Amino acid sequence: MSLLFPALQAESSQTALRFGDRSLSYRRLASAAAVLAARIEGMGRVAVWATPTLETAVGVVAGLVAGVPVVPVNPKSGERELAHVVADSAPALVLAEPDAELPGPLAAVPRMDIEPDPDAAEDGEAPWGLPPEPGEGAAALVVYTSGTTGPPKGVVLSRRAVAACLDDLEDAWQWTADDVLVHGLPLFHVHGLILGVLGPLRMGGTLRHLGHFSPEGVTRELTSGGTMLFGVPTMYHRLAAACESSPGLVRALAGARLLVSGSAALPLPDHERLTKATGQRIVERYGMTETLMITSIRVDGAPRPGTVGVPLPRVDVRLVDESGERIADDSPDTVGELQVRGPSLFTEYLNRADATREAFDGGWFRTGDMATCDADGYVRLIGRKATDLIKSGGYKIGAGEIENVLLGHPGVAEAAVTGESDDDLGERVVAWVVPADPLSPPDGEELSDLVASQLAPHKRPREIRYLEALPRNDMGKVLKRQLRRPE
């Protein structure tokens, strides 16, 4: 098996990681990781208090170098969720930055501070050596799901899965050691950690982490040598708005090699605003904690806004109907559940053999996402089977297309669409709208008529409800299960 991070062996002075004004070269990162790895080697699992810091990146790399499964812990977790993660994963140790104050459930776990030394000399004989890596089937990470349908599940990801996913993205995005990735994503999940930290390190490139996202930070880093930007739709929405008054940001985005959006669908109005302002197309990709990346727009492929691209090289996908039968490839308009198989799939849910069995249909993982697939293999997501597919009056309606129409109205800042039980229709379409001007919200009948005119009459929202903000998780996904009929 190839090494997860070949560049760590090179003793290079090239910058590997930069967080604000603190950075580590590959040589210093290898040294810091090796020292910490020697202290944790042989442990069952270690938790990492995953703040957006240099220490988090070093702690995760040290765990992977030591062959110890890493459990990244969301610093914004509530106490009940945190207690579940700690009890379920049973870490032998928690790694944290020296000044971090750990909450109750983690405070009871033995602690080791992560103390990389960015000022260590680059020259001189290296006092360290990297241990041999375990087999490719060994667990690399245990990443917990968001827990929208119950207690979070620990997704066990092997070293093989991580390597296969990143190598597929290297192919799809033509990602090289010359790339400098910029992002301000959290480091406890797939997007920010596996793609956003481990990705650059596997390529031998550089990560510049913003600490906290801001249009000013994006402008600064892309203008000073950044080549790639990762973000979620809420970030790109803010960038689109900021472009209207910031010529510097427009130039920075226009000069980037690759702009990638993920973790949720990027609304078409934001695609159009950013392309109009910068000339850039935003690359969308799609994946899950259990599957890592499944599809992506390729840099050498046709742009298809509204789709999440084609399957990655080592990934197989299929659509199945409600009876579990495969939908024929020549049925591009037929909606089905997307299922996936390939080397980037997770190994199991930790301590949940029952949930692991239920997640698979033979060798295919059931994503729970509804989609269509056109003749060229481009996948268009309709939404989650449980929350985004609305069955109304005998029709199957995807929430996303209605949301895109609503977001095209100048009076709408945010929109989410759900289905609610209806005695006549089975389910009726309900739209939740955040007005651009709270003192002058758009007329509900006008919004419903807009949807009916651009899509079809049966997709018209039967009710418009106004909110100050949509409930979202840390990755920007709308928490639709929290949208309920007002009392």
N, C-alpha and C positions, 0 to 999 in steps of 0.2 A: 504493500500500500504506500502511496506517496504521502509525504509529510503534510500535515494540515497547514503549516506555515513555513514553507521552504526559506523565505527571506530571513527568518530568525537565525538561520544557520550561517548567514553570510557575513556577520559582524560588520554591517554597513552603517555608515554615518548618516544615511538618508533618514529624514524624518518619517517615523511611522505614525505617531499619534500627536495631535496638538489640541489641547483644550484651553482656550483663552491664550494666556501668555506662557503656559507650561507645555513642554513638549518632550518627547522621548524619541531618540533615533532607534533604528532596529537593533543596534548593538546594546543600547541601554535597556531597551524593552526586554531583549533576550536575557540580559543579566538580572533585571528585576524579577522577571517571571521565573527564572531558574532558581533564584534564592528562595522565593516564596514557594515554588513547587517542591523544593526539598523539604520544606517544613510541613507540607500537607500530604505528601505522597503516602499512599496506602489507606487514606481515609475513604469511608463509604461514599459520602456526598458532602459538598460544602455549599452553604448559601452565600450569595454575594448581595450586599445591600446596594442595589443598583441605582445609585445617584448618577447624574450626568457628569461624571468626573473622570479624570485620568486614572484614579485609583480603581474604579470599577473595571475599566478596560484591562488594567494590569492583573486584577484579581481573576477575571474570567480567563485570560490567556494563561495565567499560572495554573489554574485548574485543568485546562486542556493539555498543557504541557506535562502536568503530573499524571494525567490519565484519571483524574478524579472528576466525576460528574458534577457539574455546576448548576445550582438552582438560583437563577436571578430573581430577586425579590423586589417587587414594586414598592418604592418608598411611600407611595400614596395609598397603600392598602389600608382598609379599615381594620380594626383590631380583630374582629371576628374572622375576616378572610385571612388575615395574617396568621392567626392561631391555627386555622385549618391547614395552610401551606406548611407551617413548621411541623405540625403533628404528622401530616401526611408524608412529607419528604424526609423527616428525621435527620436533619443535617448534623454532622459531627462537629461542625464549626461554622461560624459566620465571619466572613471577611468584610471589612468596612474601612472607610477612610478614618483617619485618627480622630477627628473632631465630631464624627457622626454620633448623634444620640439615638440609640435604638429603642423602639417601643417594647412594651412588656413581653409579648411572646418571643421576640428575638433576644431580649436582654437576658433570658434564662439560658441561652445557648452559649457555649464557650466562644470567646471572641478572639480574633487575631486582626490587628490593624495592617492595612496595606500601606507601605511606605516606600514608594519608588523614589529614587534620587535623580531628578532631572539634571542636577549639577555635576553628576559623576563624570570623571574624565573619559573622553572618547578613546584616548590612546592607552598604551600599556597592555600588559598581558591579561587576558580575560581570566578572572578567578572563578569561573563558573563553567558548567557544562550542562547541556540539555539532556534529560533522560530519554531513553528510547520510547517511542510511542506505542500504545497498545494497539490491538487489532482494530480493523475498520468497523467491526460490529459493536465495539464497546460504546457504552453510553457517553455522550459528550455533554449534553445539557438536559435538564428537566425544566421545561417552560410551562407555566400554568396558564390555562385558558382564562378568559375573562369571566367565566362563571355566570353567563346570562340565563342558563337553564338549570342551575343548581350549583352546588359547591364547585369551585374551580378544580379541574382535573390536571394532574401532572403529566405532560406530554414528554415521553422519553425519546430524545433525538440522538441517533448514533453519529459517530464520526463520519461514517460513510454518507449518511443523509446530508450532513452539513457540507461536506466536500462536493457531493454530486450537485447540490443546488447551486453552490457558488460557481462551480465550473460551467454549469449550464448558463448562468448569467454572464460569465466571462464571454461565452460564445454569442449570446443574444445581444449583448450591449457593447461588444468589442472592448471590454474592460481590460486595461493593461496596467503595468507598473508605473506608467507615466501619469496616470489619473490621480487627481487630488479631489477626494470626495468631501463635500460640505453638507452637514445636516445638523439639526437641533432636536432630533428625536429622542424619546426616552430609551434607556438601555436595558429594560427588563423584558423585552419581547423580540420577536423575529425581525421586524423591520429595522429597528434602531440598532440592535445588538448583532444578530447573525449577519444580516446584509450590510449594516452600516458600520460595524467595527471589524468583525471577522472577515468580511468581504475584502476591504482594502488590504488587510494583513495577508490574506491568502494570495492576492494579486502581487504583493510587494509594493503597493502604492502607499498613499498617505490619506489619513483621515484628519479633517479639521472639524471638530465638534464645536457648535456655537454655545454650548451650555444651555441657553434658552433661545428659542427661535425668535427672530425679529427680522423685518425687511432690511434694517440697517446692517445687521450682521451678515445677511446673505449678500448684500451689495459689497460689503468690505471683503469678504472671503472670495467671492467669485471674481472680483476685480483684481485681486492680488494673486491670482494663479489657480484658483479652484476651477476644476473642469466638469464636475458632476454635482448635482443637487438632488438629495432625496427629501421628500416631504409627503404630508398627508393632505387631503383636500382642503381642510380648514386653513392650512398654511398657504396653499396656492390661491385660495380665495382672498386671503389678506394680501398676498403679493400682487394679485390682479388689481385690487383696489389701490394699493400703494403705487403701482406703475403710473396711475393717472397724474400723480404729483411729483414723481421722482425719476427724472431722466437718467440718473446714475444707476438706479435699479434696472431700468429698461435695458441700458447698455450691458450691465452685468449679466442679466438673464440671456440676452441675445448672444453674448460671447461664450456661454457655456457649451460644452460638447453634448451634455445629456441632462435632461430634467426628468426625473422619475417621480410619479405619484403612486401611492399604494395605501393599503389598509382599509380603503373604502372607495367607492366609485367617485371619480371627479366629475361634477356636473358639467354638462355640455356648455352652458353659458360661460363657465370659467375657462374651459378649453378655448373658446372663441375669443374671449377678452385677452388672454395671454398671447395667443397666436397673433392677434391683430396688433398688440402692443410691441411684441418682441420678434415676431417672425418664427418663433420656436414652436414646435409641437411637443406637447407633454407626453411622455411615454408612460402608459399605464401597464401595470403587471398585477397578477392575481395569485394569491396563495393563502394558506392557512397555517396555524401553528402545527397541525398534524401532518401537513404535506410539504411544508416550506413552499417554494414558488412552483406554480403549476403552468402558468402562461405568461407571456409578455409580448408587447409590441417589440419587434426587432428593429435595431437601428438601420439595418439594411433592408427593411421591409416596408410595405405600404402603410402610411398612417391611416388609422381607422378610429377616429374619435367615437367614443361610445362603446368600444370593444376593449377587451383586456388582452388582445393579441392572440397568438397561436401557442400551442403546447411547446414547452421547452424540449430540447433534443432528447433527453432521457425519460420523458414523461409521456404516458399514455392516458388519454381521456376518452370517456364515452358518455352518452346521455341515455337515461333510461326513463320509461314512462311509469305511470302509477302502479302498474302490475309488475314492474321490475324488468320488462322486456327492453332490449336495446333499441334505440331509435335509429332508423336507417340514416346513413350519411347523406342521402339525397333528399332529406327533409329539413332544409335549413330554417324553416319558420316554425318548426315544432319545438315546443318547450319541454324540457325534461330535466331530471336531476343529474347534475354533473358528478361522475365518479372518476377516480384517478388511481393509477398504480405507477410504481417506479422506485428507483433507489433512494429518493429523497423522502419517502414516507417514514413516519414515526415508527418506533418499535412496539410501543404499548402505552396505555395509560397506567401510570404508576399505581400499584395496589388495586387496580380495577380491571380484572380479567373479564368480568361481565360486560363492562362498557367497551372494552377492546373488541370483544366478539361482535357486539351489536353494531360497531362502527364499520364493519366490513361485509361486503357481498362477495363471497369467495375471496379472490385476491384484490378486489377493488374497494377502495375507501369511499364511503358515502359522505360527500361533502355537505349535503343538506342545502346546497345552492342550486337554484333553477337557472337554466341558461338555454340559449340556442347556439348553433354552430353552423357557419355558412360553408359554402362549397370550398372556400380557400382555407378552411380550418380556423378562422377567426371566431373567438368565443365572445358572445354578448351575454352578460349576466342580467338576469331578470330580478333576482333578489333571493333572500333566504326563503326556503320552503315554508318555514314556520311563521315568518313575519312579513315578507314582501310579496308573496303570491296571494292575490285576492281572488276568490271564486265568487263572482257576482252575476246572477241572472243567467248562469250557464256558461259564462265567459271566464277565461283565466286572464287576469290583469296583473301586470308587473308594476309595482309601486314606483320603480325608478324612472320610467318614461313619463309618468305624471309629474313627478318631482322636477324633472328637467324642464317641463313646460311651465310650471309654476315659477321656477327660478328665473325664467326669461321675462317675467313681469317686473317692471321697474319698482313696483311697490313691495316686492318680496325680497327679504334678506336671506331667510332660511326657510326650507320646507321639508316636511316629511309626510308620507302617505301610509296609512294603515287600513286594515279591514276590520269591520265590526259586524257582529251578528245582526242579521236582519230577517224578520219573519217572511218577507216577500222575496227578497233577492238572494237569501242565503247569507251573503255578506254585502255590505255597502262600503263604498270608498269614502274615507274620511281624510281630509287634509289638515295638517297642523302647520300654521304659518307664523313666522316671525316677521312683522312688518319692518320695512326699511325706515319708516317714520312711525313710531308707536302712537303718535297723536293723530295720525291720519292713515289708518290701515286701509288696504285696498278692499273694495267691495267684494263680498263673498260670491255673489251671483256672477259678477264680472269674471272672477277667477274660474268658476265652474264652467262658464261659457267658453273661456279661453281654452280649457282642456278639451271640451267637446268639439271645438272647431279645429284644433290641431291634431287630435288623435281620433276619437270616435265617441259618439254620445254615451255609450255604456261605460266609458272610462271617466265620466264626469264625477267629481267629488260631490257626494250628496250632502256633505256638511263641511264647513270651514271653521276651524277653531284657532284662535290666536294665542300666541305665547310670547313671553319676553325672550326666551332662549330655548333651544332644543337640548334635551339631556344627552350628553356625549360622554364616552369614556376617554381615557388618556390618549388613545390613538385617533380620536376625532370621530369615531363611529357613533351614529345616533343610536341611543338605547331605546328602541321602539317599544320594548315591553314596559317601559315606564310611562308611555303615553296612554293614558286611560281617559274614559269619558268623565268629565267633571261631575261632581256630586250635584 
